[in-house]
């Protein structure tokens, strides 16, 4: 069965517009409730977390109504990071976990992500089954079997305690000045608390959410304010999370930004040296830089590539028995600790490396030389299929011929936004800019 509602990371869209409406959230809640309690027994539970978007209240209430209508008891966590929902779904023996978030998108978008009882995101097949129940209508329970809902306050504290356990017992952050930018999002309480309790001198940013300022001029997708704060405060490191805290960017004491590729390279190298890296490989997506692949090869390690989306990274990790993977965008997945990308967890691992090696952030965060990479996005209208246009196909073929083994070209449709992403890598920066601009121009023509 094909999926119409679900993209690469759950259901996502403009709030109060299909599919991100209260009506659809109600149907999805009922469908998920029926899917995860097929035996009809009582006592099933769901946990729901959310980020700080204004529309989260509406979607939370609608999902709760749908879940309880099929007999699910619902525990409302309030604002917590996406990885906290994955963790708590499993640790609280819930049948399903749901995160309400559009991650790094602006506040007027929202999304719904599902986790199974094992804390991992759902497979394509499970999502397709839920879609089928949305279309046919989920069977409701009798009045005496309707579920209950209650809000629990300890969700983010449980997550903070879990995060602290992932840091080696001998590692404390005393003496480190840390700028933490929470993007006015889901980690605005948990991240500063965890860092402070481990001994850091914490400078907090992006911790005053108002429902509409999530990811606005802050966080992992806009690091300028945090870079400035690191330099002004004389901080040892800056940590930038996104709206649901499953991504991270690291800023060194010189104000330079390290992306997910650099962080994965550091971890893979350190884990391989200590025998912790399983399978002799790192799992990343087709977007990761060619420089990362070359670095790993030089260490006798492999790079296993997947299509874009941290859920596909996790699927490959589980299939191959690997324990480290992620995305250039800052999703870092460490399955020895967590079931999904966790920005705060990755930052803690980086801080632990600083303490254990005695090195500055700048000495750890620029592990390999990147191959010049250029990415441009082209927005298109609903119903348009620009990648099927003949002029676009011809432009792509011409670009591939020009690169002729000297670089890499990747053209894809975003799974979360109406965008065509045009990315290329090449040592020849003039050629790099030329091939990307030519393709972008043709995509723009086809998107009109």
Rosetta blueprint (number, residue, H / E / L):
1 X L
2 X L
3 X L
4 X L
5 X L
6 X L
7 X E
8 X L
9 X L
10 X E
11 X E
12 X E
13 X E
14 X E
15 X L
16 X L
17 X L
18 X L
19 X L
20 X L
21 X L
22 X H
23 X H
24 X H
25 X H
26 X H
27 X H
28 X H
29 X H
30 X H
31 X H
32 X H
33 X H
34 X H
35 X H
36 X H
37 X L
38 X L
39 X L
40 X L
41 X L
42 X L
43 X L
44 X L
45 X E
46 X E
47 X E
48 X E
49 X E
50 X E
51 X L
52 X L
53 X L
54 X L
55 X L
56 X H
57 X H
58 X H
59 X H
60 X H
61 X H
62 X H
63 X H
64 X H
65 X H
66 X H
67 X H
68 X H
69 X H
70 X L
71 X L
72 X L
73 X E
74 X E
75 X E
76 X E
77 X E
78 X E
79 X E
80 X L
81 X L
82 X H
83 X H
84 X H
85 X H
86 X H
87 X H
88 X H
89 X H
90 X H
91 X H
92 X L
93 X L
94 X L
95 X L
96 X E
97 X E
98 X E
99 X E
100 X E
101 X L
102 X L
103 X L
104 X L
105 X L
106 X L
107 X L
108 X L
109 X E
110 X E
111 X E
112 X E
113 X E
114 X E
115 X E
116 X E
117 X L
118 X L
119 X L
120 X L
121 X E
122 X L
123 X L
124 X H
125 X H
126 X H
127 X H
128 X H
129 X H
130 X H
131 X H
132 X H
133 X H
134 X H
135 X H
136 X H
137 X L
138 X L
139 X L
140 X L
141 X L
142 X L
143 X H
144 X H
145 X H
146 X L
147 X L
148 X L
149 X E
150 X E
151 X E
152 X L
153 X L
154 X L
155 X H
156 X H
157 X H
158 X H
159 X H
160 X H
161 X H
162 X H
163 X H
164 X H
165 X H
166 X L
167 X L
168 X L
169 X L
170 X L
171 X L
172 X L
173 X L
174 X L
175 X L
176 X L
177 X E
178 X E
179 X E
180 X E
181 X E
182 X L
183 X L
184 X L
185 X L
186 X L
187 X L
188 X L
189 X L
190 X H
191 X H
192 X H
193 X H
194 X H
195 X H
196 X H
197 X H
198 X L
199 X L
200 X L
201 X E
202 X E
203 X E
204 X E
205 X E
206 X L
207 X L
208 X L
209 X L
210 X L
211 X L
212 X L
213 X L
214 X L
215 X L
216 X L
217 X L
218 X L
219 X L
220 X L
221 X L
222 X L
223 X L
224 X H
225 X H
226 X H
227 X H
228 X H
229 X H
230 X H
231 X H
232 X H
233 X H
234 X L
235 X L
236 X L
237 X E
238 X E
239 X E
240 X E
241 X E
242 X L
243 X L
244 X L
245 X L
246 X L
247 X L
248 X E
249 X E
250 X E
251 X E
252 X L
253 X L
254 X L
255 X L
256 X L
257 X E
258 X E
259 X L
260 X H
261 X H
262 X H
263 X H
264 X H
265 X H
266 X H
267 X H
268 X H
269 X H
270 X H
271 X H
272 X H
273 X H
274 X L
275 X L
276 X L
277 X L
278 X H
279 X H
280 X H
281 X E
282 X E
283 X E
284 X E
285 X E
286 X L
287 X L
288 X L
289 X L
290 X H
291 X H
292 X H
293 X H
294 X H
295 X H
296 X H
297 X H
298 X H
299 X L
300 X L
301 X L
302 X E
303 X E
304 X E
305 X E
306 X E
307 X L
308 X L
309 X L
310 X H
311 X H
312 X H
313 X H
314 X H
315 X H
316 X H
317 X H
318 X H
319 X H
320 X H
321 X L
322 X L
323 X L
324 X E
325 X E
326 X E
327 X L
328 X L
329 X L
330 X L
331 X L
332 X E
333 X E
334 X E
335 X L
336 X L
337 X L
338 X L
339 X L
340 X L
341 X L
342 X L
343 X H
344 X H
345 X H
346 X H
347 X H
348 X H
349 X H
350 X H
351 X H
352 X H
353 X H
354 X H
355 X H
356 X H
357 X H
358 X L
359 X L
360 X L
361 X H
362 X H
363 X H
364 X H
365 X L
366 X L
367 X L
368 X L
369 X L
370 X L
371 X L
372 X L
373 X E
374 X E
375 X E
376 X E
377 X E
378 X E
379 X E
380 X L
381 X L
382 X L
383 X L
384 X L
385 X L
386 X H
387 X H
388 X H
389 X L
390 X H
391 X H
392 X H
393 X H
394 X H
395 X H
396 X H
397 X H
398 X H
399 X H
400 X H
401 X H
402 X H
403 X H
404 X L
405 X L
406 X L
407 X E
408 X E
409 X E
410 X E
411 X E
412 X E
413 X E
414 X L
415 X L
416 X L
417 X L
418 X L
419 X E
420 X E
421 X E
422 X E
423 X E
424 X E
425 X E
426 X E
427 X L
428 X L
429 X H
430 X H
431 X H
432 X H
433 X H
434 X H
435 X H
436 X H
437 X H
438 X H
439 X H
440 X H
441 X H
442 X H
443 X H
444 X H
445 X H
446 X H
447 X H
448 X L
